[in-house]
Amino acid sequence: MQKPLISLPLISNTPLEVEVRRAGACESIHVVDIALCDAEGQLVLALGDPETEIFPRSAIKPLQAIALIEKLLRDGKADTLSDEEVSFICASHNGEPYHAECASTLLNRFSIKEEALVCGAHWSLDTDSLIEQVRSLDNPTRAHNNCSGKHAGMLVLAHLEGLPLADYHQVGHPIQQRILGVLEMMIGRDILSFTHGIDGCGAPAYSAPLGNWARGLALFTGDDSLPELRRKACQRITHAIAAAPHMMAGQNRACSAVNQYYRTAITVKTGAEGVFAAAFHDLGLGLMLKARDGHKRAAEAALGAVIHALGYPRHPELDRFFCPNLKNWDGLEVGDIRCDSRLGM
């Protein structure tokens, strides 16, 4: 097991600062709240306010997927979904061809029409795929939506439970209540007592304190305190993401790149508005961080700083996300992005 490069616990009410530097001078500063804790909710690393209430958005998709995987395990159908499909259900993907194909294949297997998805349609987030789609399609389909995997998983769960597919995305639907129950057990809070709304894909968007979301990720590491079925579900999801990280996001995305490199040692998931979640499986620790201004470059840099501070090996291919050098349109390096020194970066 790796040894942290900093002394822990480290608790400070000053958030992490992520500097954008040009010619060595600070041009902009992002601030990031960070909570890293164990399965009992004990903070190991806290920078900023661990009690700040955040919308984790898509960062909790692996936790939301637990309800479906538990159903399959309970029914003795654990192999019904491939690693690629389980990873896809946890994804915020680019809408590349293999993502859209996975959505269609998954829905077809359970005789669910693509029109049942309420996530809406948008063009691919990957430039090359976008160009090809514009050339070959009049309009994108709902399968291209970056949240089509999560929605497909919810529909499959409703189908397996013999529940109506209509309104599956509404908070009051039995499927959403099942997922909500999982989330509340994992984070240890009554989620509906906090502000909740609607995500960009139409599914419920919940908020709760940063530290509680981190505790949920710590339990996700497969902590022995979990019921056996839930622990096995978490392990199934972890191994699927490690086996098929490309399904989680796609080309040129930190989420896929980090999961590909660290495999079953670390599971990471990004969320909109500058959020990143991580489960450090060999340490039994969970992370949730949030850039206050919602910028993903700050969240990616902060994630890299925490991974480095915990003593995990660095990989040059991840530097473009964790500590990127900034270039102008002609390819000349003009600056960089770096975190403050408290995490050793």
C-alpha positions in Angstrom: 0.0 0.0 0.0 1.3 3.4 -0.9 2.3 5.9 1.7 0.7 9.4 1.7 3.1 12.2 0.8 1.5 14.6 3.3 0.7 14.3 7.0 -2.9 13.2 7.7 -5.3 14.1 9.0 -5.2 17.6 7.3 -8.1 19.8 8.2 -8.3 23.4 7.2 -11.2 25.8 6.6 -9.3 27.4 3.7 -10.3 25.7 0.4 -7.7 24.5 -2.1 -6.6 27.2 -4.5 -6.0 26.3 -8.1 -4.0 29.0 -9.9 -4.1 29.7 -13.6 -0.7 31.2 -14.4 0.6 33.1 -17.4 4.3 33.8 -17.8 4.7 32.7 -14.1 2.1 35.3 -12.8 -1.2 34.4 -11.4 -4.0 35.3 -13.8 -7.0 33.6 -12.1 -7.7 31.6 -9.0 -10.3 28.8 -8.6 -11.2 27.6 -5.1 -12.2 24.1 -4.3 -13.9 22.5 -1.3 -12.6 19.0 -0.6 -13.8 16.2 1.8 -12.0 12.9 2.1 -13.3 10.5 4.8 -13.6 6.9 5.9 -16.7 4.8 5.9 -17.7 6.1 9.4 -17.6 9.7 8.1 -14.4 10.6 9.9 -12.6 13.3 7.9 -9.0 12.5 6.8 -8.6 15.5 4.6 -10.8 18.6 4.6 -10.0 21.8 2.8 -12.7 24.5 2.9 -16.2 23.6 4.1 -17.1 19.9 4.3 -20.6 20.8 5.4 -21.3 22.9 2.4 -24.4 21.5 0.6 -23.6 20.6 -3.0 -25.4 19.0 -6.0 -23.0 16.2 -6.9 -24.9 15.8 -10.2 -23.5 12.9 -12.3 -20.7 12.2 -9.8 -23.0 9.8 -7.9 -24.0 7.7 -10.9 -22.0 4.7 -9.6 -24.0 4.9 -6.3 -27.3 5.2 -8.2 -26.4 2.1 -10.2 -26.3 0.0 -7.0 -30.1 -0.5 -7.0 -30.1 -2.2 -10.5 -27.0 -4.4 -9.7 -28.5 -5.5 -6.4 -31.7 -6.6 -8.3 -29.6 -8.7 -10.7 -27.6 -10.2 -7.9 -30.7 -11.0 -5.9 -32.3 -12.7 -8.9 -29.2 -14.7 -9.7 -28.7 -12.8 -13.0 -25.4 -11.1 -12.3 -24.1 -11.9 -15.8 -27.1 -10.4 -17.6 -25.1 -7.2 -18.1 -21.6 -7.1 -19.5 -18.8 -5.0 -17.9 -19.3 -2.5 -20.8 -23.0 -2.1 -20.0 -22.5 -1.8 -16.2 -19.8 0.9 -16.8 -22.1 2.6 -19.4 -24.9 2.8 -16.8 -22.6 4.9 -14.6 -21.4 7.1 -17.5 -21.5 10.7 -18.5 -20.3 9.8 -22.0 -19.4 11.6 -25.2 -22.1 10.1 -27.3 -19.5 8.4 -29.5 -20.8 5.6 -31.8 -20.1 2.8 -29.3 -21.9 4.7 -26.6 -25.1 5.1 -28.7 -24.9 1.5 -29.8 -24.6 0.3 -26.2 -27.7 2.3 -25.3 -29.7 0.8 -28.1 -28.5 -2.7 -27.5 -29.3 -2.6 -23.8 -32.8 -1.2 -24.4 -33.6 -3.7 -27.2 -32.6 -6.7 -25.0 -35.4 -5.8 -22.6 -37.8 -4.7 -25.3 -37.7 -1.1 -24.3 -38.2 1.5 -27.0 -35.6 4.3 -27.2 -38.5 6.8 -27.1 -39.0 5.8 -23.4 -35.8 7.7 -22.5 -36.7 11.1 -21.2 -33.1 12.5 -21.2 -33.5 14.3 -24.5 -31.1 14.4 -27.4 -28.0 16.3 -28.1 -25.0 16.0 -30.5 -21.9 14.2 -29.4 -19.5 15.9 -27.0 -16.5 14.5 -29.0 -15.5 16.7 -31.9 -14.8 13.8 -34.4 -18.0 12.0 -33.6 -20.0 15.3 -33.8 -18.7 16.0 -37.3 -19.6 12.5 -38.4 -23.0 12.8 -36.9 -23.7 16.1 -38.6 -22.7 14.5 -41.9 -24.9 11.4 -41.5 -27.8 12.3 -39.3 -30.6 14.9 -39.6 -30.8 15.0 -35.8 -29.1 13.3 -32.8 -31.1 10.6 -30.9 -31.7 10.2 -27.2 -29.1 7.4 -27.2 -26.5 10.1 -27.9 -27.4 12.0 -24.7 -24.5 11.8 -22.2 -26.9 10.4 -19.5 -28.5 7.8 -21.7 -26.7 5.0 -19.8 -28.1 6.1 -16.4 -31.6 6.4 -17.9 -31.4 3.0 -19.6 -30.4 1.5 -16.3 -33.4 3.0 -14.6 -35.7 1.7 -17.3 -34.2 -1.8 -17.1 -34.7 -1.8 -13.4 -38.4 -0.8 -13.8 -38.8 -3.5 -16.4 -37.3 -6.2 -14.1 -39.5 -5.1 -11.2 -42.6 -5.2 -13.4 -43.2 -1.5 -12.8 -44.6 1.0 -15.3 -41.9 2.8 -17.5 -43.9 6.0 -17.6 -42.7 8.7 -15.3 -39.7 6.5 -14.2 -37.7 9.8 -13.8 -40.1 11.3 -11.3 -39.1 11.4 -7.6 -42.3 9.6 -6.6 -41.8 6.7 -9.0 -40.9 3.4 -7.1 -37.7 3.1 -9.0 -36.5 6.6 -7.9 -37.6 5.8 -4.4 -35.5 2.6 -4.5 -32.5 4.6 -5.7 -33.1 7.3 -3.2 -33.1 4.7 -0.4 -29.7 3.4 -1.5 -28.3 6.9 -1.6 -29.6 7.8 1.9 -28.2 4.6 3.4 -24.8 5.3 1.8 -24.5 8.9 2.9 -26.3 8.6 6.2 -28.7 11.5 5.7 -32.3 12.2 4.8 -31.7 13.6 1.3 -35.1 15.1 0.7 -34.6 17.4 3.7 -32.1 19.2 1.5 -32.8 21.1 -1.7 -33.6 18.9 -4.6 -34.5 19.7 -8.2 -34.2 18.4 -11.8 -31.0 17.6 -13.5 -30.2 18.5 -17.1 -31.3 15.0 -18.2 -34.6 15.2 -16.5 -33.8 12.9 -13.6 -33.8 14.1 -9.9 -30.9 16.2 -8.8 -30.2 15.9 -5.1 -28.1 17.9 -2.7 -26.5 17.1 0.7 -23.3 18.1 2.6 -20.0 17.5 0.8 -18.7 15.3 3.6 -21.7 13.0 3.5 -21.3 12.4 -0.2 -17.7 11.5 0.5 -18.8 9.0 3.2 -21.0 7.3 0.5 -17.9 6.9 -1.7 -16.0 5.4 1.2 -18.7 2.8 1.7 -18.6 2.2 -2.0 -15.1 0.8 -1.6 -16.7 -2.4 -0.3 -16.6 -1.6 3.4 -17.3 -4.7 5.6 -20.1 -2.7 7.3 -22.2 -3.0 4.2 -24.8 -5.7 3.8 -23.3 -8.5 1.7 -25.5 -7.9 -1.3 -24.7 -4.2 -1.4 -21.0 -4.8 -0.9 -21.1 -7.3 -3.9 -23.0 -4.8 -6.0 -20.3 -2.1 -5.3 -17.6 -4.5 -6.2 -19.3 -5.5 -9.4 -19.6 -1.9 -10.4 -16.0 -1.2 -9.5 -14.7 -4.0 -11.6 -16.9 -3.2 -14.5 -15.7 0.4 -14.6 -12.0 -0.8 -14.4 -12.6 -3.2 -17.2 -14.4 -0.8 -19.5 -13.3 2.8 -18.6 -13.9 4.0 -22.1 -17.7 3.6 -21.5 -17.6 6.0 -18.6 -16.8 9.1 -20.7 -14.8 8.5 -23.9 -11.9 10.2 -25.8 -10.0 13.1 -24.2 -12.0 12.8 -20.9 -10.4 12.7 -17.5 -13.0 10.3 -16.2 -12.1 7.5 -18.6 -8.3 8.2 -18.5 -8.0 8.1 -14.7 -10.2 5.0 -14.4 -8.1 3.4 -17.1 -4.8 4.0 -15.4 -5.7 3.2 -11.8 -8.2 0.4 -12.6 -9.5 -1.2 -9.4 -7.3 0.9 -7.1 -9.3 4.1 -7.6 -12.8 4.7 -9.1 -13.5 8.2 -10.2 -16.6 10.0 -11.6 -17.1 13.5 -12.7 -20.2 15.7 -12.2 -21.3 18.9 -13.8 -20.4 22.3 -12.4 -16.9 21.4 -11.1 -17.5 18.2 -9.2 -15.4 15.0 -8.8 -16.0 11.9 -6.7 -13.5 9.2 -6.0 -13.3 5.9 -4.1 -9.9 4.8 -3.0 -10.5 1.1 -2.6 -7.2 0.0 -0.9 -7.5 2.8 1.6 -11.2 2.6 2.2 -11.6 6.3 1.7 -14.1 8.3 -0.3 -13.7 11.8 -1.9 -16.0 14.5 -3.0 -14.8 17.8 -4.2 -16.5 20.9 -5.7 -15.0 23.9 -7.4 -17.0 26.8 -6.2 -17.1 28.5 -9.6 -18.2 25.2 -11.3 -15.1 25.0 -13.6 -14.1 21.5 -14.5 -10.4 22.4 -14.9 -10.2 23.3 -11.3 -12.0 20.0 -10.3 -9.6 17.9 -12.4 -6.5 19.7 -11.0 -7.8 19.2 -7.4 -8.5 15.5 -8.1 -4.9 15.0 -9.3 -3.5 16.8 -6.3 -5.4 14.5 -3.9 -4.4 11.4 -5.7 -0.8 12.5 -5.7 -0.9 13.5 -2.0 -2.2 10.0 -1.1 0.9 8.6 -2.6 -0.5 7.0 -5.8 2.0 6.8 -8.7 1.8 9.7 -11.2 1.3 9.0 -14.9 2.5 11.4 -17.6 -0.7 10.9 -19.7 -2.8 12.3 -16.8 -0.8 15.5 -16.5 -2.9 17.1 -19.3 -5.8 16.9 -16.8 -4.1 17.3 -13.5 -1.5 19.9 -14.1 -1.9 21.1 -17.7 0.3 23.5 -19.5 -1.7 26.1 -21.4 -1.0 26.8 -25.1 -2.1 29.4 -27.5 -3.8 28.6 -30.8 -0.3 28.2 -32.5 0.8 25.6 -30.0 3.1 27.8 -28.0 3.1 27.2 -24.2 2.0 30.4 -22.5 1.1 29.3 -18.9 0.0 26.5 -16.6 -2.5 25.4 -14.0 -1.3 24.4 -10.5 -2.7 23.8 -7.1 -1.4 25.4 -3.9 1.4 23.6 -2.1 -0.6 22.1 0.8 -1.1 18.8 -1.2 2.5 18.7 -2.4 1.8 19.8 -6.0 
